[in-house]
Amino acid sequence: MIVADLPRAALAATLSGPGLRLRTGPVVTQIQTTVASVVDGIALHYAQHSIEHVDGFADFHVQVRPPANLRRWVAPQLLFDFDGMPPFRPLPRAQAFPMLEWGLNWCVSSYAHQYLIFHAAVIEQHGRALILPAPPGSGKSTLCAGLIHRGWRLLSDELTLLEPLTLSIVPLARPVSLKNASIEVIREFSAEAAFGPIVKDTIKGAVAHMKPPVDSVRRANEKALPRWIVWPRYEAGAQGLLVPWPKSRSFMRLAENAFNAAEHGKAGFEAMANLIDRCDCYEFVYGDLEHAANVFAALARQE
Amino acid sequence: MAMASDPAGIARSPYVASGLTTPVRWRMVAPHAIAWREWNDEVVVRAQTGSVHLLSALAGRVLRTLLESPHPLSPADVSAALQMGKPEDEHDAVRSAVDQTLDEFQRLGIIEPGSP
């Protein structure tokens, strides 16, 4: 069963009652909420995702709920609960769906230590994965959102999950978070891109989530082997050239973008080094998304 | 190499520990706990503490020399290994760089003094 199989009223009843056991890649999360914008967000963005049986196992139990104090009513706020504890400060009610998304990212990056987890988008063609690690504001998600509308499969927009022993990337296809000017850039870039509402004045500015492509969600069990690591950066007017980047420096930058390398110890170092060994590494400063799509299409054609 | 003088005017190498007459010899701290990888003459090393460092080509060679040695090495031993095949007028520069590298390795917890 997938989320789209549930009528809106049934979805709302499940979320406000026993909870929705939502599968995203290898992760099952039980979500409970009575907040209408979260119900709408799940109905839109997770329409093709599987629902697990209510008696089954869930990795995480989360809620988006009003606090028990006056902020339930006055300038209303909401809390993200993880196993009954709120790990973050409350946020304005208008930010409910982004808060769920940020909370789900936090759950995975904090607890899914069977994987080496990197702050990186990752996409795939012909079984070969392209990893796009970068700090916030670099244009990583914009590039990722553009490329998944030009033939690449979305594995993840935010969290790259690497199996340390096999070096396979495990898909975690969830909504793509876009910010500020990037929202309009992607709307113009692809008529197929489906967005939820723009939420303004978040800590990241204006945020909108883009629905993951149906094909990417349906192929959530298809892992991919990494082939390229590209360090993207948006710069107005930049030529958009792939410039080879030293592997040693790529290793150090990747380590900076790892959430849990310390938990994996020496084996984590070896896995990261093996990942670097098997990938071509580049820096990519781009100013035009269509040109960037052509550059990566040419890269994908390489042997 | 810079030498320090004590009040009695006796030149003392920074590598001669107080009260000892032989230079300190260095060995890897738990070599099995150290991980490293080399790409194009640059070495990345993971210290026992879990910290990760990018080493220069020379520092990478110092690391390999210590890893491959079955016994602790003095700075002069390490320098000799790295000076091999280099013109004599570069030897002082190599020795100075080796001294600095050993200092840094000790600070990072990669090496420790060992018995000869």
Interface residues (C-beta under 8 A of the other chain):
Chain A: P246 K247 S248 R249 F251 M252 A255 A261 A262 G265 K266 F269 E270 A273 I276 D277
Chain B: A33 A35 R37 E38 W39 N40 E42 V43 V44 R46 G50 V52 L54
